[in-house]
């Protein structure tokens, strides 16, 4: 009986090899999952940076004035419509504005040269910059801006016109941030709630 007890106390070589194989397969699977997770862990950070960048740029444009007249117009603070302005607002930087005018611009429609056209925006010499013209320390990001006439709650009219006049009551502002082969887009609306505020 003592011989049988000795045999049951140990592990056979076959059992030991099977155990090592099972543990090896399990560890290989766990390491593969950890490797994949580590490779993808930077992606949420890049997306969050793109979102923060898009929110900031959209806010800058939304906070710009949206007046009937160009600030250089003699009746900018009293005009009842764009037609009444001596110098109405147009798309892009008007010829009467100083050449050194930089962001933030004096009116929402100054950010693009034409409506309904996506344009590269918010950069200085090809580098994304803040409203003061300081380069942002972000590589691999691009910004595009589209401003379009829109209808919102019965106000304004959506138009595909690309004329010079910026005579509309509602603008749809779209900021697109490109990064790592992906695009993140945010939309906002701006209504003409204080057309004589300069």
C-alpha positions as CSV (number, residue, x, y, z in Angstrom):
1,X,0.0,0.0,0.0
2,X,2.9,2.4,0.5
3,X,4.0,2.0,-3.1
4,X,0.5,3.2,-4.4
5,X,0.7,6.3,-2.1
6,X,4.0,7.4,-3.6
7,X,2.8,7.2,-7.2
8,X,-0.2,9.5,-6.5
9,X,1.8,12.2,-4.9
10,X,3.6,13.5,-8.1
11,X,2.8,14.8,-11.5
12,X,3.6,12.8,-14.6
13,X,5.8,14.2,-17.3
14,X,2.8,14.2,-19.8
15,X,0.6,16.2,-17.4
16,X,3.4,18.7,-16.9
17,X,3.9,19.2,-20.6
18,X,0.1,19.6,-21.2
19,X,0.0,22.2,-18.4
20,X,2.9,24.2,-19.9
21,X,1.2,24.1,-23.4
22,X,-2.1,25.3,-22.0
23,X,-0.5,28.2,-20.0
24,X,1.6,29.1,-23.0
25,X,-1.5,29.4,-25.3
26,X,-3.3,31.4,-22.7
27,X,-0.4,33.8,-22.2
28,X,0.0,34.2,-26.0
29,X,-3.7,35.2,-26.2
30,X,-3.4,37.7,-23.3
31,X,-0.3,39.3,-24.7
32,X,-1.9,39.6,-28.1
33,X,-4.9,41.5,-26.6
34,X,-2.6,43.7,-24.5
35,X,-0.5,44.5,-27.6
36,X,-3.6,45.5,-29.6
37,X,-4.9,47.6,-26.8
38,X,-1.6,49.4,-26.5
39,X,-1.4,50.1,-30.2
40,X,-4.9,51.6,-30.2
41,X,-4.6,53.6,-26.9
42,X,-3.3,56.8,-28.6
43,X,-6.3,57.0,-30.9
44,X,-8.8,58.3,-28.3
45,X,-6.3,61.0,-27.4
46,X,-6.0,62.2,-31.0
47,X,-9.8,62.2,-31.4
48,X,-10.2,64.2,-28.2
49,X,-7.6,66.7,-29.4
50,X,-9.4,67.0,-32.7
51,X,-12.7,67.6,-30.9
52,X,-11.2,70.2,-28.6
53,X,-9.7,72.0,-31.6
54,X,-13.0,71.8,-33.6
55,X,-15.0,73.2,-30.6
56,X,-12.5,76.1,-30.2
57,X,-12.5,77.1,-33.8
58,X,-16.3,76.8,-34.1
59,X,-16.7,78.9,-31.0
60,X,-14.4,81.6,-32.5
61,X,-16.5,81.9,-35.7
62,X,-19.9,81.8,-33.8
63,X,-18.8,84.6,-31.5
64,X,-17.9,86.9,-34.4
65,X,-20.3,89.8,-35.2
66,X,-23.0,89.2,-37.8
67,X,-24.0,92.7,-38.8
68,X,-25.9,94.1,-41.8
69,X,-23.1,96.5,-42.7
70,X,-19.3,96.5,-42.8
71,X,-18.0,98.3,-39.7
72,X,-16.5,101.0,-42.1
73,X,-20.0,101.8,-43.4
74,X,-21.2,105.3,-42.2
75,X,-24.6,103.9,-41.2
76,X,-23.5,100.6,-39.8
77,X,-25.1,101.2,-36.4
78,X,-28.5,102.4,-37.8
79,X,-29.1,100.5,-41.1
80,X,-32.4,98.5,-41.0
81,X,-31.2,96.0,-43.7
82,X,-28.2,95.0,-45.8
83,X,-29.7,97.0,-48.7
84,X,-29.6,100.2,-46.6
85,X,-25.8,100.0,-45.9
86,X,-23.4,102.3,-47.6
87,X,-20.9,99.4,-47.4
88,X,-22.8,96.1,-47.1
89,X,-21.0,93.0,-45.7
90,X,-19.7,90.6,-48.3
91,X,-18.1,87.2,-48.2
92,X,-14.4,87.3,-47.4
93,X,-12.3,90.2,-46.3
94,X,-13.6,93.4,-48.0
95,X,-11.4,95.7,-49.9
96,X,-12.0,98.5,-47.4
97,X,-10.7,96.5,-44.5
98,X,-7.0,96.9,-43.5
99,X,-4.7,94.4,-45.1
100,X,-3.3,93.5,-41.7
101,X,-6.7,92.4,-40.4
102,X,-6.2,89.0,-38.7
103,X,-8.3,86.7,-36.8
104,X,-10.7,87.0,-35.1
105,X,-12.4,88.8,-38.1
106,X,-14.9,91.6,-37.7
107,X,-17.8,89.5,-39.1
108,X,-18.7,85.8,-39.4
109,X,-18.7,85.9,-43.2
110,X,-15.2,87.3,-43.3
111,X,-13.8,83.8,-42.5
112,X,-14.5,82.4,-46.0
113,X,-14.3,83.9,-49.5
114,X,-17.5,82.4,-50.7
115,X,-20.5,80.6,-49.2
116,X,-21.0,76.8,-49.5
117,X,-17.3,76.3,-50.2
118,X,-15.0,74.3,-47.8
119,X,-11.8,76.3,-47.4
120,X,-8.6,75.6,-45.5
121,X,-8.8,77.9,-42.5
122,X,-7.3,78.9,-39.2
123,X,-3.7,78.7,-40.3
124,X,-0.7,80.9,-40.5
125,X,1.8,79.9,-43.2
126,X,0.2,76.4,-43.3
127,X,0.3,75.8,-39.6
128,X,-2.8,75.8,-37.4
129,X,-2.9,78.8,-35.2
130,X,-5.0,80.3,-32.5
131,X,-7.1,83.5,-32.8
132,X,-4.0,85.6,-32.0
133,X,-1.9,84.0,-34.8
134,X,0.2,81.9,-32.5
135,X,1.0,78.5,-33.9
136,X,-0.7,75.6,-32.1
137,X,1.7,72.8,-31.2
138,X,-0.3,70.2,-33.0
139,X,1.1,68.2,-35.8
140,X,-1.0,66.1,-38.2
141,X,-4.2,68.2,-38.0
142,X,-5.9,70.2,-40.7
143,X,-8.9,72.5,-40.5
144,X,-11.5,73.3,-43.1
145,X,-14.4,75.8,-42.7
146,X,-17.7,76.0,-44.6
147,X,-20.2,78.8,-44.0
148,X,-23.6,78.4,-45.8
149,X,-26.8,80.4,-45.7
150,X,-29.4,78.3,-43.9
151,X,-33.0,78.1,-42.8
152,X,-33.7,77.6,-39.2
153,X,-37.0,77.6,-37.5
154,X,-38.7,79.6,-40.3
155,X,-35.9,82.2,-40.3
156,X,-33.5,82.6,-43.2
157,X,-33.3,80.7,-46.5
158,X,-30.9,78.0,-47.6
159,X,-29.2,79.2,-50.7
160,X,-26.6,77.7,-53.1
161,X,-25.8,81.2,-54.4
162,X,-22.2,82.1,-54.4
163,X,-22.7,85.9,-55.0
164,X,-20.8,88.5,-53.1
165,X,-23.7,89.6,-50.9
166,X,-23.8,88.1,-47.4
167,X,-27.5,89.1,-47.0
168,X,-28.9,86.3,-45.0
169,X,-30.4,85.9,-41.5
170,X,-29.0,82.5,-40.6
171,X,-25.6,80.9,-41.3
172,X,-24.6,77.3,-40.9
173,X,-21.0,77.0,-39.8
174,X,-19.2,73.7,-40.3
175,X,-15.7,73.0,-39.0
176,X,-13.9,69.9,-40.2
177,X,-10.7,68.6,-38.5
178,X,-8.7,66.1,-40.4
179,X,-6.3,63.8,-38.6
180,X,-4.8,60.3,-39.1
181,X,-6.9,59.7,-42.2
182,X,-10.1,60.5,-40.3
183,X,-12.4,63.6,-40.3
184,X,-14.3,65.0,-37.3
185,X,-16.9,67.6,-38.2
186,X,-18.9,70.0,-35.9
187,X,-21.8,72.2,-37.1
188,X,-23.2,75.3,-35.5
189,X,-25.7,78.1,-36.5
190,X,-25.4,81.8,-36.2
191,X,-28.4,84.1,-36.5
192,X,-28.4,87.8,-37.0
193,X,-29.7,88.7,-33.6
194,X,-27.9,92.1,-33.2
195,X,-27.4,93.4,-36.8
196,X,-26.3,96.9,-35.8
197,X,-23.9,95.8,-33.0
198,X,-20.4,96.8,-33.9
